Amino acid sequence: MTLPHSKFSSRRLRGNAMNGEGAERAAIDTSCTTVHSLSTQDASRRLRYMQKDGRFPVVFQKAPGHWSPYLMDIFTTLVEVRWRVMFLFFLLSYTLSWLVFGLIYWLIAYVNGDIDGEERRLCVANVRGFTGAFLFSMETQATIGYGFRTMTENCMVAIIVVTIQDIFSCLLDTIIIGIIIAKMASARKRAQTVGFSRCAVINLRNGCLSLSWRLGDLRGNHILEGVVKATIVRYMKKPRGAIVMSYQDLDIPNREIVLATPATIIHKIEPGSPLYGVGPEDLLENNFEMVVSFTYTGDSTGMLHQTRTSYTPTDIHWGQRFQDVMKLRKGRYKVDYSLFNVTVWVPVPLLSAEKYDRRRGPLVGGQNPQPSSCLESQSGDSLQENPEESTEVNNQTFL
């Protein structure tokens, strides 16, 4: 566990030492600007429920007939595969179809005697071997039509095969083009331009401890409607290796937001919240993960998209708030995304929300005691900072 201190904490420590105050008081004051983080070794031992990019590290064990769901919905399977696999399928589908129909034309010509080159009732003219049959198959399916190799009206079987190949060609072109368009308009690509902050913070808002994180859209065509959701996921390992998952939703007052500018999503830590009894020291000892998602409809394509990420206890910073990113300049709102993940220190009690409401403890840093009850939030609370947080410590942390 690393405990880097800020300039504010070192000045507080020296001041207390000069005044002859106890070491206990000095420890309490300095911890308000202390970052608690697990070591790399401890963090690597914990497997995340969800990666930061929204992917799940889940591997499904093979079962009898496990390929059947993928084959039954082959279109979705091909849309989800990688581009190199898609190009391989594109190449093999056309090449194999040319080879199969070319083999059929060669068999028809061989049975009818067209390969001998004798002038009689030919089924496929100018086909003297498999190479000629393959070229005729490719010219027919690609509608090239050179005119040298042609189908005659002497063989009904050959005419039926040409008809089947034409229909199959139209169907294959439709599937390939549809898959490529669906992959190019994939919702995952749009979701990469909508992102959450790399950390979440806990601070005071209207006299109430609150957990908050940021959400922003990097594109110019803004999202006008979306729903935010947050869930606490706890997992416990049983003696025999089984994993038990529990899910608990976090209450977010304003779930539906307009993402024209970066928004701060707020969860008030009140009675009933799974974080109500968690303090700064207990935070690192808890084994949970906060999964957040933003589901919205793109204004350009009308498709449904979802951006998601997760926060572990080491990603939640106690006693910090996000730096302001929006200013009014020359009649326009200017958003500085370089400050999207920047936080600043603020005075926050080193107590859980439950103890803070019960004891009405003073703020660290010499602030007066605050009321135990949380004030009702005004309209637009998710986008406004608490006025009492203006006495912030000028120590920015670039995450």
Solvent accessible surface area in square Angstrom, and as a share of the most:
residue,aa,sasa,rsa
1,M,123,0.55
2,T,76,0.44
3,L,87,0.43
4,P,76,0.48
5,H,108,0.48
6,S,12,0.07
7,K,157,0.66
8,F,45,0.19
9,S,1,0.01
10,S,40,0.26
11,R,131,0.48
12,R,72,0.26
13,L,86,0.43
14,R,139,0.51
15,G,30,0.29
16,N,9,0.05
17,A,72,0.56
18,M,167,0.75
19,N,110,0.57
20,G,67,0.64
21,E,73,0.33
22,G,47,0.46
23,A,89,0.69
24,E,135,0.60
25,R,117,0.43
26,A,9,0.07
27,A,61,0.47
28,I,81,0.41
29,D,6,0.03
30,T,13,0.08
31,S,29,0.19
32,C,11,0.07
33,T,2,0.01
34,T,10,0.06
35,V,35,0.20
36,H,39,0.17
37,S,33,0.22
38,L,34,0.17
39,S,39,0.25
40,T,119,0.69
41,Q,116,0.52
42,D,56,0.29
43,A,47,0.36
44,S,86,0.55
45,R,171,0.62
46,R,85,0.31
47,L,125,0.62
48,R,52,0.19
49,Y,49,0.19
50,M,2,0.01
51,Q,58,0.26
52,K,77,0.33
53,D,90,0.47
54,G,3,0.03
55,R,160,0.59
56,F,85,0.36
57,P,52,0.33
58,V,87,0.50
59,V,142,0.82
60,F,167,0.70
61,Q,171,0.76
62,K,156,0.66
63,A,54,0.42
64,P,143,0.90
65,G,56,0.53
66,H,58,0.26
67,W,153,0.54
68,S,51,0.33
69,P,83,0.52
70,Y,109,0.41
71,L,119,0.59
72,M,166,0.74
73,D,72,0.37
74,I,83,0.42
75,F,93,0.39
76,T,56,0.33
77,T,31,0.18
78,L,15,0.08
79,V,35,0.20
80,E,100,0.45
81,V,37,0.21
82,R,154,0.56
83,W,90,0.31
84,R,168,0.61
85,V,67,0.38
86,M,1,0.00
87,F,116,0.48
88,L,97,0.48
89,F,65,0.27
90,F,81,0.34
91,L,111,0.55
92,L,81,0.40
93,S,20,0.13
94,Y,36,0.14
95,T,44,0.26
96,L,99,0.49
97,S,8,0.05
98,W,52,0.18
99,L,69,0.34
100,V,83,0.47
101,F,20,0.08
102,G,0,0.00
103,L,87,0.43
104,I,59,0.30
105,Y,0,0.00
106,W,70,0.24
107,L,84,0.42
108,I,23,0.12
109,A,0,0.00
110,Y,136,0.52
111,V,127,0.73
112,N,49,0.25
113,G,9,0.09
114,D,0,0.00
115,I,45,0.23
116,D,103,0.53
117,G,31,0.30
118,E,98,0.44
119,E,159,0.71
120,R,126,0.46
121,R,170,0.62
122,L,26,0.13
123,C,1,0.01
124,V,0,0.00
125,A,18,0.14
126,N,49,0.25
127,V,0,0.00
128,R,116,0.42
129,G,21,0.20
130,F,84,0.35
131,T,98,0.57
132,G,9,0.09
133,A,0,0.00
134,F,46,0.19
135,L,55,0.27
136,F,12,0.05
137,S,0,0.00
138,M,50,0.22
139,E,12,0.05
140,T,25,0.14
141,Q,9,0.04
142,A,49,0.38
143,T,117,0.68
144,I,75,0.38
145,G,63,0.61
146,Y,156,0.59
147,G,53,0.51
148,F,124,0.51
149,R,54,0.20
150,T,56,0.33
151,M,49,0.22
152,T,36,0.21
153,E,157,0.70
154,N,54,0.27
155,C,23,0.14
156,M,129,0.58
157,V,96,0.55
158,A,0,0.00
159,I,62,0.31
160,I,90,0.46
161,V,17,0.10
162,V,28,0.16
163,T,70,0.41
164,I,95,0.48
165,Q,0,0.00
166,D,59,0.31
167,I,115,0.58
168,F,75,0.31
169,S,10,0.06
170,C,88,0.53
171,L,105,0.52
172,L,13,0.07
173,D,51,0.26
174,T,93,0.54
175,I,66,0.33
176,I,3,0.01
177,I,100,0.51
178,G,26,0.25
179,I,0,0.00
180,I,47,0.24
181,I,105,0.53
182,A,32,0.25
183,K,16,0.07
184,M,136,0.61
185,A,40,0.31
186,S,27,0.17
187,A,26,0.20
188,R,155,0.56
189,K,112,0.48
190,R,31,0.11
191,A,16,0.12
192,Q,134,0.59
193,T,33,0.19
194,V,2,0.01
195,G,27,0.26
196,F,23,0.10
197,S,2,0.01
198,R,134,0.49
199,C,4,0.02
200,A,0,0.00
201,V,0,0.00
202,I,3,0.01
203,N,0,0.00
204,L,4,0.02
205,R,4,0.01
206,N,35,0.18
207,G,8,0.08
208,C,3,0.01
209,L,2,0.01
210,S,0,0.00
211,L,0,0.00
212,S,0,0.00
213,W,0,0.00
214,R,10,0.04
215,L,0,0.00
216,G,1,0.01
217,D,8,0.04
218,L,115,0.57
219,R,109,0.40
220,G,64,0.61
221,N,45,0.23
222,H,76,0.34
223,I,1,0.00
224,L,125,0.62
225,E,120,0.54
226,G,2,0.02
227,V,66,0.38
228,V,0,0.00
229,K,99,0.42
230,A,0,0.00
231,T,18,0.11
232,I,1,0.01
233,V,2,0.01
234,R,73,0.27
235,Y,40,0.15
236,M,114,0.51
237,K,148,0.63
238,K,81,0.34
239,P,137,0.86
240,R,240,0.88
241,G,38,0.37
242,A,56,0.44
243,I,90,0.46
244,V,69,0.39
245,M,75,0.33
246,S,56,0.36
247,Y,125,0.48
248,Q,85,0.38
249,D,82,0.43
250,L,1,0.00
251,D,99,0.51
252,I,6,0.03
253,P,79,0.50
254,N,64,0.33
255,R,78,0.28
256,E,128,0.57
257,I,17,0.09
258,V,95,0.55
259,L,1,0.00
260,A,46,0.36
261,T,37,0.21
262,P,18,0.11
263,A,2,0.02
264,T,12,0.07
265,I,2,0.01
266,I,6,0.03
267,H,3,0.02
268,K,23,0.10
269,I,4,0.02
270,E,68,0.30
271,P,103,0.65
272,G,71,0.69
273,S,16,0.11
274,P,24,0.15
275,L,3,0.02
276,Y,38,0.14
277,G,42,0.41
278,V,14,0.08
279,G,5,0.05
280,P,14,0.09
281,E,97,0.43
282,D,58,0.30
283,L,6,0.03
284,L,9,0.04
285,E,139,0.62
286,N,34,0.17
287,N,64,0.33
288,F,3,0.01
289,E,0,0.00
290,M,0,0.00
291,V,20,0.11
292,V,1,0.00
293,S,16,0.11
294,F,0,0.00
295,T,42,0.24
296,Y,4,0.01
297,T,68,0.40
298,G,5,0.04
299,D,76,0.39
300,S,85,0.55
301,T,85,0.50
302,G,54,0.51
303,M,73,0.33
304,L,123,0.61
305,H,7,0.03
306,Q,77,0.34
307,T,13,0.08
308,R,84,0.30
309,T,9,0.05
310,S,0,0.00
311,Y,0,0.00
312,T,22,0.13
313,P,3,0.02
314,T,37,0.21
315,D,27,0.14
316,I,8,0.04
317,H,28,0.13
318,W,26,0.09
319,G,1,0.01
320,Q,2,0.01
321,R,17,0.06
322,F,3,0.01
323,Q,29,0.13
324,D,68,0.35
325,V,12,0.07
326,M,84,0.37
327,K,111,0.47
328,L,121,0.60
329,R,119,0.44
330,K,207,0.88
331,G,74,0.71
332,R,192,0.70
333,Y,154,0.59
334,K,113,0.48
335,V,43,0.25
336,D,59,0.31
337,Y,73,0.28
338,S,85,0.55
339,L,44,0.22
340,F,18,0.07
341,N,25,0.13
342,V,4,0.03
343,T,0,0.00
344,V,3,0.02
345,W,7,0.03
346,V,4,0.02
347,P,24,0.15
348,V,2,0.01
349,P,1,0.01
350,L,46,0.23
351,L,41,0.20
352,S,4,0.03
353,A,4,0.03
354,E,63,0.28
355,K,81,0.34
356,Y,2,0.01
357,D,32,0.17
358,R,141,0.52
359,R,145,0.53
360,R,135,0.49
361,G,9,0.08
362,P,88,0.55
363,L,13,0.07
364,V,15,0.09
365,G,23,0.22
366,G,65,0.62
367,Q,66,0.29
368,N,114,0.59
369,P,88,0.56
370,Q,43,0.19
371,P,83,0.52
372,S,22,0.14
373,S,74,0.48
374,C,34,0.20
375,L,109,0.54
376,E,149,0.67
377,S,43,0.28
378,Q,137,0.61
379,S,105,0.68
380,G,34,0.33
381,D,19,0.10
382,S,15,0.09
383,L,106,0.53
384,Q,106,0.47
385,E,53,0.24
386,N,13,0.07
387,P,109,0.68
388,E,66,0.30
389,E,7,0.03
390,S,86,0.55
391,T,81,0.47
392,E,46,0.21
393,V,18,0.11
394,N,141,0.72
395,N,41,0.21
396,Q,81,0.36
397,T,36,0.21
398,F,150,0.63
399,L,57,0.28
